[in-house]
Amino acid sequence: MNVKDELLSILIEEETGISGSELSERIGCSRMAISKSAAGLADEGYRITVSRTDGYRLEKSDVLSLPMLERAFSIPVYYRPVCRSTMTEAKDLVNKGVEAPFAVVAGRQEGGRGRLGRSFFSPEGGVYMSLAIPGSSIPSPDMLTTAASLAVARAIEALTGIGCSIKWVNDIYVHGHKAVGILTEGLVNMEEGGLDKAIIGIGVNLQQGAEPIPEDLKEKMIFLYPSGNAPVTRAELSSRIADEILAIQGEDFIDEYRSRCFILGSSITVVKNGVERPAVAIDVDDHAALVVRYPDGSIEALSSGEVTLRI
């Protein structure tokens, strides 16, 4: 480990600050080397203050790095500055024998995936993560996606104060626009049967960076902080999301989910097997299925499919 890496590790550990002389002694280098390494960390985006009373101190910094993620997470976490998809990375780790739970977090994705094979716009500034959960900790596999969406909404509200609503089944909306996408995949144990592991992919449009929004998404998506300067770091938000998803397993959450589902009572279009039908969303049942009523008066509980609001 070089001086800069050792300095960062110590500053993360010593949250109240540490003197230059003690740093020099612990790392085994000159105070000039400490100063140069601190400047190097500052160039990477870390906010380091130096004072007579506190010495060197690491302030809150939205730098996405493995040390900052490990500081925030309560479970093992893997960091990828850039990757095709955190879902793919997580599945690769599972195939290599890495035990769940664990998380994979990326600075940006070049091939982020959404539901129904859609792509997910993943520029710098967002939270892109996948969480692998052992099947034994999931009491209701059929409600995992629903639980995850509510857990993410809770995490965002707890750390930002921004109110979130949910479009069935798992899209999180803010001010009428999509701010979060969630994708869940189950891995089946072929020998014993049943759910072995689940991987939940989450993409949060946290703060807008320099990369322009594609034209076809401008009217559909929203960033929680369009001008940047989010009060929460990506490491903090991703770790809180993981904690909330793990904590909600086994909880009786359907009433809260139902209260956040903003399409209830609205005219919608149901898309199943390529066929579109007008309907009205009337309820979410206790198994998280969307209950709809068609123009002919028939009622159906949808456990899958796509719905869009009719304006």
N, C-alpha and C positions, 0 to 999 in steps of 0.2 A: 504494500500500500504506500503510495507517495504522500508527500507532506500535505498536499491539498485534500486528498481523500481522508487522511487521518484527522486533519483540522475539522472537516465537515462532520465526521463521526463524533468528535468530542463536543462540538458546538450543539449538535442535536441532543447529546446526552446531558450537557450542562446548560439547561434552559435559562438559568438566571445569569449566565455569563461566567467568564473565566479570564484571568489575567494573562497578558502576553508572556510573562516570565514562567508561569506554570505551564502554559502551552508549550513553550520552548523546552522545558524540562521533560514533559511527558512524551513529546514527539521526538526529542533528541536532535533539535536543529536550532539555528539562530533565530532571534526575534525578527531579523530582516526576512528570513524565509517564511516566517509566520505571516508577516505583513504582505509579502508578495502573493502568498497562497490565498489570503483573504481577498486580495484584489482580484485574483483569478476567479474565485467563487462569485464575487460581485459581478464580474463580466458575464457569468452564466445565469445571472438573474437572482442569486441569493442576496437577501438584504442583511448585511452584517454591520452592526454598529460597534464603535470602539469608544469607551469612556474611561475616565480615571476610576470611577466607582465600580462599574460592572466588568471592565475589561472588554474582551470580545464577546459579542452576543449575536446569535442568529435570530432575527426577527421573522415574523410571518412572511413567507415567500411562496408564491405560486410557481415553484419550479417542480416539474414532474421528473422525478429521478427515483431510482431504487431506494436510496437511503431515506428520502422523504416519505415514500410509500410504506416502507418497513416501520418507520416511526409511527405512522397513522394506523396501520392495519393490525388487527388482533389475530389474523390467520396468515398463512404463507401467501406471499404475493410475488408475482413475476412482472417485470416491466419490459415493454418493447417501445422504443422511441417511435418506430414506424413499423406497421405490419399490414398484411392484407386484411386480416380480420382477427379480433381477439377470440372469436368462437373457434376458428380453426386452430389458433395457438393453444387454446385450452384443451381441445380434443387431442392434439398432438401430445400434450403433457400427460393426459389420461392414458393414452396408448403406450407411453413410456413408463407407466407405473406410478406416476405421482398420485398420492392419496388426496382425496377431497376431505374437507373443503379447502379450496385455494382460489385465488383470483389472478386474472391476467389484466393488466392495465396498459393502454397504449396512448402515446402522445397524439397520434392520428392514425387513421386507417386508410388504406388505398383501395380496399375492396369490401368495405363494411356492408353487412347484409341485414335486410329487414324481412318482414313477413312476406310470404308468397313470392319469394325470389327477388324482391325489389332490392335496389342498392340503398345504402344509408350514407348520406353526405357527412363526412367525418374530418373536417379541417382542424387545424391547431386551435386550442382554446376550449374544446369540448371534453367531456368525460366519456371515455370509451373503455368498457370493461366487460369481462365475462367471469361469472362466478360458477365454479363447479361445486355441487353439493352431493353428498352421498345419498343414495336412495333410501337408506334406513332412517334418515332424518326428515323425510318428506311423508307425512301421514296421509296427505290427499294429493296424489300426483295429478289428478284431473283438474285441480284448482291451483296448481303451482304458478301458472302464468298470471292468473288473477291476483294471487297473493303477492307476487313480485311487483306488479304494477302499483298496488297499494303501498307496499314497502318503500318503493322509490319515491312515491309522492310524499310519504311521511318524511323521508330523509331530506328532500328538497325543502319542504316547509320548515323543518326543524332548524336548518342551517341558513336559510335565506329569508324566511318569512313570506315567500311568494306562494299564494294559494294555487293548488293544482286540482284539476278535474280529470276524469278518465273517460275516454271513448272506448266502449267495449270493443275488444276485450282487454287491450293492454297498451293503448297509446295515451300518453299523458299530455294534457293540453293546458296552456296558460293564455289567458286573454283570447280564447277562441282559436288558437293556433297550436299546432303540434310542437312540443318542446322536447319530448322524450320518446324513443322507440325501444321496444323490448322484444326479444326473440328467445324462445325457450325450446330446447331440444333434449329429449330423454335418451339415455343409453341403456339398452336392455341387456341383462345378463343371459346369454344364450344357453348356458348350462342349467341354471336354476330357474330361469324365467323371472319376470318382474323387473321393476326399475332398478338398475344398478347405480346410475348416477344421472344427474340432470345438469345441464349447462345453461345458464341464463345470461344472455347478452344484453347489455344496456348501453344506449347511446344518449347522452344528455347534451343538448345545445346550451352549454353554460354561458360562454361569452364569445362574441363575434370577433374574429381576427381580421387579417388583411385579405384572406381569400374570399372572393365574391360568391354570393349565393347563386346557384344555377337558376336560370330564368323560370324553369318549371316548378321551382320550390318556393319562390319569393312570396307567393300568396298563401302558402300552406304551412310553413314552419316559422318558428320564432326562437330567438335566443333569450335566455333568462336575463342576460345583461348585454343588450345590443351594442353598447358603447364600450364594453370591456369593464375592467375594474370590479370584478365580482368580489364580494366581501369574504367569500369562502374559497379555499384552494381546491384544486382538483383532487389532491391526495385526501383532503378532509372529506370531500363529498363522496368520493368513490369508496372510502372505508366505511362511511356512515351507511351508504347504500348496502354494502355487504352485511353489515351488522343488522340492519333492519330486515333484510331478506331472511337471514338465518333465524332471527328472533320471531318472525311472524309464523313460521311453520308450526302447525298445530293450534294456532290461535283461531278463535271464532270471529272472523273478520268480515263476514259477508254483508252485514248491515252497514258497516262503514263504507265498504266498496260500493254498495248499492246507492248510498247517499251521494257519492262522488260521480256516479255515472250520468253524465249530463245529457245523454240522448234519450233518456226515459221520457215518454210522453211526446216524442218528436216523430215526424214523418221521416221514414228512412227508405233506402233501397237495399234489399238483401241480395247478395250475389252468392249463389251456390252452384258449383259445377258449370260456371259460365253463363248461368241463367239469372236474369235480374227480375226481381219482383218488388213492387211497392208494398210497404207495410208500416205499421206504427209500433215503436218499441214501448212495451207496457210494463216490463219488470225484468229484474235479474233474479232467478230462482236461487234456492239454497245450494245448488251445485254450480253456481256461477254461469249458468246458461242464460242467454238473452231470450226472453219471452216476447214474441211479436204476434201481432194480429194482422192478417191479410184482409184486403177489401171484401172478400167473400165471407168474412167472419171467422174463418178458421184460425186456430192458434197453434204456434209451433215454438218449441224451446230449442234454440240454436246453440249447439256446443262447438260449432266451427262455422267458418264462412266469413264473408266480408260485408260490412254494412257501411253505408255512407248517408249523411244527412241530406234530405231533400229540401232545398230552399224554395 
